[in-house]
Amino acid sequence: MTVLYRFDGFLLNPATRELLHNGALAILPARAFECLAYLIEHRDRAVCRDELIAAVWGRIEVSDALLSHTVVRIRRLLGDTGNAQRTIRTVPRFGYRWVGAIEVEAPAVVETMDAREEIALAIIPATDPTFASDAA
């Protein structure tokens, strides 16, 4: 199931890896997109630097400077600053936390019959005695 996140005129769709701002595609490098998505998906808690680095880069040998630069890039795109920290808050000597207001949208899931079930129902006549009620 696809989950969409809306905030400050932005729409983040992790499944399609798109970030829209007022309907237009916002350009964000792949690692910055992954970092943003990870922070939003784990917005219920602070995320430590090592966890974020491992989740985004797949290893822990990435410098704190690269992570900091990535967060600055995200903040600039979102119209936030290191001083305001209205979307991403720095947790001193730990990591980062998403603090911006978010609307989560989960499109309705429509359940349909499997094609094999439809064929089976079409083949079995309604008068088939093997499917007759035991109440007789």
C-alpha positions in Angstrom: 0.0 0.0 0.0 1.3 3.4 -1.0 1.5 6.1 1.7 1.7 9.8 0.8 2.9 12.5 3.1 1.7 16.2 2.7 3.4 19.1 4.4 3.8 22.8 3.7 2.7 22.5 0.0 4.8 19.4 -0.5 3.7 15.9 -1.4 6.2 13.1 -0.8 5.5 9.8 -2.4 8.2 7.3 -1.3 6.9 4.5 -3.6 7.5 6.6 -6.8 10.4 8.5 -5.2 8.8 11.9 -6.0 8.6 15.1 -4.1 6.2 17.6 -5.4 5.9 21.2 -4.4 2.6 22.9 -5.2 2.2 20.2 -8.0 5.6 20.7 -9.6 8.4 18.2 -9.2 11.0 19.3 -6.7 14.5 18.2 -7.6 16.4 16.6 -4.7 19.4 14.3 -5.1 18.7 10.6 -4.4 20.5 10.5 -1.0 18.7 13.7 0.2 15.4 12.2 -0.9 16.1 9.0 1.0 17.1 11.0 4.0 14.0 13.1 3.9 11.7 10.1 3.5 13.5 8.2 6.3 13.1 11.1 8.7 9.4 11.5 7.8 8.7 7.8 8.1 10.3 7.7 11.5 8.9 11.0 12.7 7.7 9.6 16.0 11.3 9.6 17.4 14.7 11.1 17.0 16.9 9.2 14.6 20.6 8.9 15.5 23.2 9.9 12.9 24.6 6.3 12.6 21.1 4.9 11.9 20.3 7.6 9.3 23.7 7.1 7.6 23.3 3.3 7.5 19.7 3.6 6.2 20.6 6.1 3.5 24.1 5.2 2.4 24.0 1.5 3.4 27.2 1.7 5.4 28.4 3.6 8.5 31.7 5.0 7.1 30.1 8.2 5.9 31.3 11.4 7.4 29.1 13.5 9.7 29.9 16.4 7.4 28.3 14.7 4.4 25.2 14.0 6.5 25.1 17.6 7.7 25.4 18.9 4.1 22.6 16.6 3.0 20.3 17.9 5.8 21.2 21.5 5.0 20.2 20.8 1.3 16.9 19.4 2.4 16.2 22.3 4.7 16.9 24.8 1.9 14.5 23.0 -0.4 11.8 23.0 2.3 12.4 26.7 3.1 13.8 25.8 6.6 17.0 26.9 8.2 19.3 25.6 10.9 18.1 28.4 13.1 14.4 28.0 12.6 14.3 24.1 12.5 10.6 24.0 11.8 10.7 20.8 9.8 14.0 19.0 10.8 15.3 19.6 14.3 18.9 18.8 15.2 19.1 16.8 18.3 22.5 17.8 19.8 25.1 15.0 19.9 22.6 12.5 18.6 21.0 13.1 15.3 17.8 14.6 13.7 14.1 14.5 14.2 11.3 15.4 11.8 9.1 18.0 13.7 7.0 19.5 10.9 3.3 18.9 10.7 2.4 16.0 8.4 -0.8 14.8 6.8 -0.6 11.1 6.0 -2.7 9.8 3.1 -3.3 6.1 2.4 -5.2 5.7 -0.8 -8.1 3.2 -0.4 -7.3 -0.3 -1.3 -9.8 -1.9 -3.6 -10.1 -5.7 -3.1 -10.9 -7.7 -6.2 -11.4 -11.3 -6.8 -8.5 -13.2 -8.2 -9.1 -14.2 -11.8 -9.0 -17.9 -10.9 -11.8 -17.4 -8.4 -13.9 -15.6 -11.0 -13.4 -18.5 -13.5 -14.2 -21.1 -10.8 -17.5 -19.3 -9.9 -18.4 -19.1 -13.6 -17.8 -22.9 -14.1 -19.8 -24.1 -11.1 -23.5 -24.0 -11.9 -25.8 -22.7 -9.2 -27.8 -25.9 -9.3 -24.7 -28.2 -8.6 -25.8 -30.7 -5.9 -22.4 -30.7 -4.3 -23.0 -27.1 -3.2 -26.6 -27.6 -2.1 -27.5 -26.6 1.4 -27.5 -29.2 4.2 -30.7 -27.7 5.5 -32.8 -29.8 3.2 
